[in-house]
């Protein structure tokens, strides 16, 4: 829950409350894929998950909804490869069910560089005034 709250915060803005609708909408269900990065054995430093939003951000060529990546990394772990490892772990799991991953990123979010480095490309307008939709194709059988 704490990492979902962090994922909903924009730079220089307070982290929203746990019951904020934006946080609740971002939480993964039991059917969604999720990975957690830990430091040592018990301290979470990042998490990433896939979630099928309604309406979906993007659809595949067969008009099927594509999952949206949600991710957060604690400030102390930024720049240490945690985000890249989280994205790659989910990308390795997802081809069993999906042909691509999507995400919505704020235009000024520094994480957009991470997403571009890990294979995401701009796919159109995202959610909100400054949202950008990005997509990463997946190869089945990898």
PyMOL commands that set and color helices and strands:
alter all, ss='L'
color gray80, all
select helices_A, chain A and resi 2-8+21-26+75-77+82-94+111-117
alter helices_A, ss='H'
color red, helices_A
select strands_A, chain A and resi 34-39+43-51+68-73+100-106+121-125+131-137
alter strands_A, ss='S'
color yellow, strands_A
deselect
rebuild
show_as cartoon
